[in-house]
């Protein structure tokens, strides 16, 4: 994905026909009031003043609710404001998030007219039972249909899924990721399910009908999902909810696998298995040096040096880290050059394919 600067416009719960049991958008987005035109323009101008590098494209993004489920006149009013900034040459395009059952040719005709460049669909699961249990209010078929329509209109497609939903399992969650790969979106977002205050999921949790995934189990499952998307060359632009005043251990997260550096925990777990795999291949049994791109150091070391402690405890081996000028995802274990892409292929064919066949 090419880098761009985002101006977020939150429309929490606006346009949403259902209260999904895991959802309280006002808590998740840390935004309650709906912006009027004056406030919206003021917000856009504020963000424009932040972006100093004018070579990076800027997008206005409507997040939080189901944008295409808004009253048609209100939706067009919002789009008109955003389009005004496109016409002035201040932003490149518009992106929005919505539900898969709120996409139609009529809607897409409007969005194309106002130069919407990206649509993200909140899919969450591709298992009917899970969708029903979580009160999503749409079926699986509409995900395929709406995705195909969006592609037909030459609009970038993003798909969002959740891990650890009420009623989901390892198998059904991995199956969801595999089905999303078949659709071939331009990118995905993956969110571990958190139990947020004032939601149906919170009630199920207190009645002991829902057991949230542990952080460890969530990392393990997301490792499989991460590698699956990597295998199909689908970028994961977000893994884990963004921290805010509300989304934190001291905020409105009642339970669930919250961690402010969730993505790095998943990537570190992949690097640990990557290194261990090649230690076996090269029969490394003594202390050794790993050379890597400087951007990968923290992932190799692990959060609070967890990976280094792991190898010391399991193999009584100390690992020293040095940086090199090679591309990221290329490591040198002593004198052996190894590639993350080769490990991704190995893991997919030897671990993930077997799991998918079982679904």
C-alpha positions in Angstrom: 0.0 0.0 0.0 1.3 3.4 -0.9 1.6 5.8 2.1 -1.0 8.5 2.5 -2.2 10.9 5.1 -5.6 10.3 6.5 -8.1 12.9 7.7 -10.6 10.8 9.8 -14.3 11.8 10.0 -16.1 9.7 12.5 -19.8 8.9 12.1 -20.4 6.5 15.0 -23.4 4.2 14.7 -24.8 6.5 12.0 -26.2 4.3 9.2 -25.9 1.1 11.3 -29.1 -0.9 11.2 -27.9 -3.3 13.9 -26.2 -3.2 17.2 -23.7 -6.0 16.8 -23.0 -7.6 20.2 -19.3 -6.6 20.2 -19.8 -3.0 19.0 -20.0 0.3 20.8 -18.6 2.6 18.1 -18.7 5.6 20.5 -16.3 3.8 22.8 -14.1 2.4 20.0 -13.7 5.6 18.1 -13.6 7.8 21.3 -16.0 10.1 19.4 -19.6 10.8 20.3 -20.9 13.9 18.6 -21.7 14.1 14.9 -19.9 16.9 13.1 -22.0 19.5 11.3 -20.6 21.2 8.2 -18.7 23.9 10.1 -17.1 21.4 12.5 -16.3 19.0 9.7 -14.5 21.7 7.7 -12.7 22.9 10.8 -11.6 19.4 11.5 -10.4 19.0 7.9 -8.5 22.3 8.0 -6.8 21.3 11.3 -5.5 18.0 9.8 -4.4 19.7 6.6 -2.2 22.1 8.7 -0.5 19.0 10.3 0.7 17.5 7.1 3.9 19.2 6.1 5.1 16.8 3.4 2.9 17.8 0.5 4.2 15.0 -1.7 2.3 12.4 0.4 -1.3 12.2 -0.9 -4.1 13.0 1.6 -7.5 11.2 1.9 -10.6 12.1 3.8 -11.9 8.9 5.5 -15.4 8.4 6.8 -15.1 5.8 9.7 -17.2 4.5 12.6 -20.6 3.7 11.2 -22.0 2.3 7.9 -21.6 5.3 5.7 -23.7 4.1 2.8 -26.5 3.4 5.3 -26.9 7.1 6.1 -29.9 9.0 4.8 -29.1 9.6 1.2 -29.2 13.4 1.4 -27.0 13.4 4.5 -24.5 11.0 2.8 -24.4 13.3 -0.3 -24.0 16.4 1.9 -20.9 14.8 3.6 -19.5 13.8 0.2 -20.1 17.3 -1.2 -17.9 18.7 1.6 -15.1 16.2 0.9 -15.4 16.6 -2.9 -14.9 20.4 -2.4 -11.4 19.7 -1.1 -10.7 17.4 -4.0 -11.7 20.1 -6.4 -9.3 22.6 -4.6 -6.5 20.1 -5.1 -6.0 19.7 -1.3 -6.9 16.0 -1.0 -6.5 13.1 -3.4 -9.6 11.0 -2.7 -12.2 9.8 -0.3 -12.4 6.5 1.6 -15.2 5.1 3.7 -16.2 2.0 5.7 -19.6 0.4 5.5 -21.5 -2.9 5.7 -21.4 -5.4 2.9 -25.2 -5.4 2.6 -25.3 -1.6 2.1 -23.6 -1.7 -1.3 -25.6 -1.4 -4.6 -25.2 0.0 -8.1 -27.2 3.0 -7.1 -24.9 3.7 -4.1 -21.7 3.0 -6.1 -22.9 5.4 -8.9 -23.1 8.2 -6.2 -19.7 7.2 -4.6 -18.0 7.1 -8.0 -19.4 10.6 -8.9 -17.8 12.0 -5.7 -14.5 10.3 -6.4 -14.5 7.8 -3.6 -11.4 5.8 -4.1 -11.5 3.2 -1.4 -14.4 1.3 0.3 -13.8 -0.9 3.4 -16.4 -3.6 4.2 -16.8 -4.7 7.7 -17.1 -8.4 7.0 -15.9 -9.7 10.5 -16.8 -13.4 9.7 -17.6 -15.6 6.7 -19.4 -18.2 8.9 -23.2 -17.9 8.9 -23.6 -19.1 12.5 -21.1 -16.6 13.8 -22.7 -13.8 11.9 -26.1 -14.7 13.4 -24.8 -15.1 16.9 -23.2 -11.7 16.8 -26.3 -10.0 15.4 -24.6 -8.9 12.2 -27.8 -8.9 10.2 -26.3 -9.9 6.8 -25.4 -13.2 5.1 -22.2 -14.5 3.6 -23.3 -14.2 0.0 -23.6 -10.4 0.1 -19.9 -10.2 1.0 -19.0 -11.8 -2.4 -21.6 -9.8 -4.3 -20.7 -6.4 -2.9 -16.9 -7.0 -3.2 -17.4 -8.0 -6.9 -19.5 -4.8 -7.5 -16.9 -2.5 -5.9 -14.2 -4.0 -8.0 -16.4 -3.6 -11.1 -16.5 0.1 -10.3 -12.7 0.2 -10.1 -12.7 1.3 -6.5 -10.1 -0.1 -4.1 -11.5 -2.8 -1.8 -10.6 -3.3 1.8 -12.0 -6.1 4.0 -12.1 -6.2 7.8 -12.3 -9.3 9.9 -12.4 -10.1 13.6 -10.7 -12.8 15.6 -12.3 -14.4 18.7 -15.9 -13.6 18.0 -18.7 -15.1 20.0 -19.2 -18.6 18.6 -16.1 -18.6 16.4 -13.4 -21.2 16.6 -9.8 -21.5 15.3 -11.1 -23.3 12.2 -13.9 -20.9 11.3 -11.7 -17.9 11.8 -9.0 -19.3 9.6 -11.7 -20.2 7.1 -12.8 -16.5 7.1 -9.3 -15.3 6.3 -9.0 -17.9 3.5 -12.4 -16.8 2.0 -11.2 -13.2 2.1 -8.1 -14.2 0.2 -10.3 -15.7 -2.5 -12.0 -12.3 -2.9 -8.6 -10.7 -3.5 -9.1 -7.4 -1.7 -6.5 -4.6 -2.0 -5.9 -4.8 1.7 -7.3 -6.2 5.0 -7.7 -5.1 8.6 -7.7 -7.8 11.3 -9.1 -7.0 14.8 -9.0 -9.2 17.9 -12.4 -9.2 19.6 -12.3 -7.1 22.7 -15.2 -7.0 25.2 -16.1 -3.3 25.3 -18.2 -1.7 28.0 -22.0 -1.3 27.3 -22.2 -4.0 24.7 -24.1 -7.3 24.3 -20.8 -9.1 24.5 -20.1 -7.6 27.9 -23.4 -9.1 29.2 -22.5 -12.5 27.7 -19.1 -12.2 29.4 -20.5 -11.5 32.8 -23.0 -14.3 32.4 -20.1 -16.6 31.6 -21.5 -17.4 28.1 -18.6 -15.9 26.3 -15.0 -16.5 27.1 -12.6 -14.0 25.5 -9.5 -15.3 23.8 -6.3 -15.0 25.9 -3.6 -12.7 24.5 -1.4 -15.8 23.9 -4.1 -17.6 22.0 -5.0 -14.6 19.9 -1.4 -14.1 18.9 -1.1 -17.7 17.9 -4.2 -17.6 15.7 -3.3 -14.2 14.2 0.1 -15.7 13.3 -1.7 -18.1 11.0 -3.9 -15.4 9.6 -0.9 -13.1 9.1 1.0 -15.7 7.2 -2.0 -16.7 5.1 -2.5 -13.1 3.9 1.3 -12.8 3.3 1.2 -15.9 1.2 -1.5 -14.4 -1.0 0.3 -11.0 -1.1 -2.6 -9.1 0.6 -1.4 -6.3 2.8 -2.6 -6.2 6.4 -2.8 -2.4 7.0 -3.9 -2.8 10.6 -3.6 -5.7 13.1 -5.2 -4.8 16.4 -7.3 -1.9 17.5 -5.7 1.5 17.7 -5.1 2.7 21.3 -7.2 5.6 22.5 -8.3 7.0 25.8 -11.1 4.4 25.8 -9.4 1.5 24.1 -6.9 0.7 26.8 -6.6 -1.5 29.8 -7.6 1.4 32.0 -10.4 2.5 29.6 -13.5 0.7 28.3 -11.9 -2.7 27.5 -13.6 -5.1 30.0 -11.8 -8.2 28.8 -10.0 -9.7 25.8 -6.6 -9.7 24.2 -5.7 -6.0 24.2 -2.1 -5.0 23.8 -0.9 -1.6 22.5 1.7 -3.4 20.4 -0.4 -6.3 19.3 0.9 -6.4 15.7 4.5 -6.5 16.8 3.7 -9.4 19.2 2.3 -11.3 16.3 5.3 -10.5 14.0 7.7 -11.4 16.8 6.1 -14.8 17.2 6.5 -15.3 13.4 10.2 -14.3 13.6 10.7 -16.7 16.5 9.4 -19.6 14.5 11.2 -18.5 11.4 14.6 -18.5 13.3 13.9 -21.7 15.1 13.0 -23.4 11.8 16.3 -22.4 10.2 18.3 -23.3 13.3 17.0 -26.8 12.8 17.8 -26.7 9.0 21.4 -25.6 9.7 21.8 -27.6 12.9 22.8 -24.5 14.9 23.4 -25.5 18.5 25.8 -22.8 19.7 25.6 -19.1 20.2 25.2 -17.3 16.9 24.7 -13.9 15.3 21.6 -12.7 13.4 22.1 -9.9 10.9 19.0 -8.0 9.9 17.6 -4.8 8.5 17.4 -2.3 11.4 13.6 -2.1 10.9 13.3 -5.7 12.0 15.4 -5.6 15.2 12.5 -5.2 17.6 10.5 -8.0 16.0 13.5 -10.4 16.3 14.3 -9.5 19.9 10.6 -9.6 20.8 8.6 -7.5 23.3 10.7 -7.1 26.5 13.3 -9.4 24.8 10.9 -12.3 25.0 12.4 -14.1 21.9 16.0 -13.8 23.2 14.8 -15.3 26.5 13.0 -18.1 24.7 16.1 -19.3 22.8 18.2 -19.0 25.9 15.7 -21.1 28.0 14.9 -23.7 25.3 18.3 -24.2 23.7 20.7 -22.5 26.1 21.8 -20.3 23.2 22.6 -16.6 23.2 21.7 -14.6 20.1 23.5 -11.4 19.2 21.8 -9.0 16.8 23.6 -6.9 14.2 22.1 -4.7 11.4 22.9 -5.0 7.7 21.9 -3.1 4.6 19.9 -6.0 3.0 16.2 -5.7 2.5 13.9 -6.4 5.5 12.7 -10.0 5.8 16.2 -11.2 4.8 18.3 -12.5 7.7 21.8 -13.9 8.0 22.1 -16.6 10.6 25.9 -16.7 11.0 26.8 -17.0 7.4 23.5 -18.4 6.1 21.2 -16.1 4.2 17.5 -16.9 4.7 14.4 -15.4 3.4 11.1 -14.8 5.2 9.2 -15.5 1.9 10.6 -19.0 1.8 9.4 -19.6 5.4 6.0 -18.2 4.6 5.7 -20.8 1.7 6.8 -23.6 4.0 4.5 -22.6 6.8 1.5 -22.2 4.5 2.0 -25.6 2.8 2.8 -27.6 5.9 0.5 -26.0 8.5 -2.2 -23.8 7.0 -3.3 -25.9 4.1 -3.9 -28.9 6.4 -6.0 -26.7 8.7 -8.0 -25.3 5.8 -8.7 -28.8 4.6 -10.3 -29.6 8.0 -12.8 -26.7 7.8 
